[in-house]
Amino acid sequence: MPSDRFRLADKVVWRVGYGAMQLAGAGAFGPPRDYDEALAVLRAAVDAGVDHIDSAHYYGPAVVNDLIREALSPYPDDLALVSKVGGRRDETGAFLPYNDPDQLRAGIEDNLATLGVERLTAVNLRLLDDAPVDERFVDQLGALAAARDEGLIAGIGISNVTHRHLLRALEVTDIVCVQNAYNLADRSSESVLDECSTRGIAFVPFGPLGWPRDQHDAIRTNPVVTDVAAGHGATPAQVALAWLLAIAENVLLIPGTSSRGHLAENLAAGSLSLHDDEVTRLTSAFREP
């Protein structure tokens, strides 16, 4: 039976956390649709035992970090606050690179300021699609390592990376977590997950319920998913999340939502125990022929 907790930098957290991106407006830009509900969701998450919250200064920008600070500060001692750097938003909401070493340092400081903390549990270097494995990547990691050595962050993560990125990063510095797209229908990061499992590195799948919408719908309506869900009196979303928890003990979930109802549904996946044969059936249901 896999443990329900796993190490993340200097903390050991519950394997079901919360991703705060959806608290901002559409496209993670601008203010929330319902300000009071956004605060209530954050408080409900922590009240339910969530001790790992994922955010970024560029959500909003600053909107989500400001909400987290208003809702939860002063923070519980065991709360892991994780953010990411590598991009910024312009006045239209477009996502732009912000990933020179000095910009990464500024991004860390922006996160610290808006969250109102002196140290973050981890910061992920978010790479752009098709980023090369080159000396620039090494220099970017160096900026995060300097912040860690100065005590601004407890650990370094990387996001949207290939297996080669992970191996090169581990030649440069310790890595505490990897955030990549991964779900029932998207196994493109399987080699990254396997490497993380072997090395005891937390693997944090984004898009755990599928993205874009057609992938999400494919998971939600898959007959194996719906059959397993019916057998447990659960929802397809809960089955998809429980599968991720079942496949590797180093998987940490950060499903996002802007409503307390969906939050409760997501968190309940942490207590849904799938049988081995169900895990096998779900894994096979989305394999390429």
Residue, then its C-alpha position, 0 to 999 in steps of 0.5 A: m500500500p503506497s504511503d499517502r505522504f512524500r518528501l518535497a524539499d524540506k517538507v513531507v507533504w500529503r500527496v494530494g495538494y492544490g494547484a491555485m492557477q484557476l483562482a485567477g480569471a480566464g487564462a490565469f489572467g486578471p482577477p477571479r470571477d468570485y473573489d470571496e469564493a477564491l479565498a474560501v477555496l484556499r481556506a477550505a483546502v488547508d482546513a481539509g489537510v492540504d499542505h502543498i499549494d502550487s502557484a506562480h507570480y505570473y498567475g494574474p499576474a500577482v493575483v493568485n499569490d495575493l489571494i493566497r497571502e490574504a487567505l492563509s497568512p500567517y501560514p501554517d508551519d507545515l505548509a509547502l508553498v511552491s512557485k515557478v519562474g521563467g515567464r511573465r505576462d504582458e498587459t494583454g495576458a500573453f505569456l512571454p519568456y522571462n528566463d535570463p538568470d537575472q530575470l529568474r532571480a527577480g521572479i523568485e523575489d517577486n514570488l517571495a514579496t507577493l506571497g509574503v514569505e522569506r523562503l519558498t519550499a521549492v521553485n520550478l524553472r518552467l521551460l518553454d516548449d522545445a527548449p534545448v539542453d544547453e549551457r543556457f539551461v545550466d546558467q538558468l539552474g545556476a540562478l536557482a541554485a544561488a537562490r537556494d544557497e542563500g536560503l530563499i528557496a529550499g529546493i529546485g524544481i524543473s517543469n516542462v522538461t525532457h528526460r535529457h533535461l532532467l539528466r543534465a540538471l542532475e549533473v548540475t544540482d539536486i532536483v526535488c521535483v519535476q512538473n510535467a504534463y501527465n495523465l491517463a491519456d498523455r504518457s509522453s513523460e513516462s521516462v521522466l516519471d520513471e527516472c524520478s521514481t528511481r531517484g526519489i524525486a517528486f513528480v508533479p503532473f500538471g493537467p492530471l485530468g487531461w488538457p485540452r478539453d478533448q483530452h479531458d473529455a476522452i478521459r471522463t467518458n472512457p468506458v473503463v474509467t466510467d466502469v471503475a468509477a461506478g464500482h467505487g461510487a466515485t466520479p471519473a475525475q476521482v478515478a483519474l486522480a487515484w490512478l496517478l496516485a497508484i502508479a508511483e508513490n512519488v507522484l504528488l497531485i495539484p489538481g486545480t479548481s475555483s470552487r469548494g465543491h470541486l475541491a472536495e471531489n478532488l481531495a476525496a480521490g486521495s482516499l480512493s483505493l484502486h485494485d491492482d487489476e483496475v490500475t492495469r485496466l486503466t493503464s491499458a485503456f489509453r495505450e496506443p494500439 
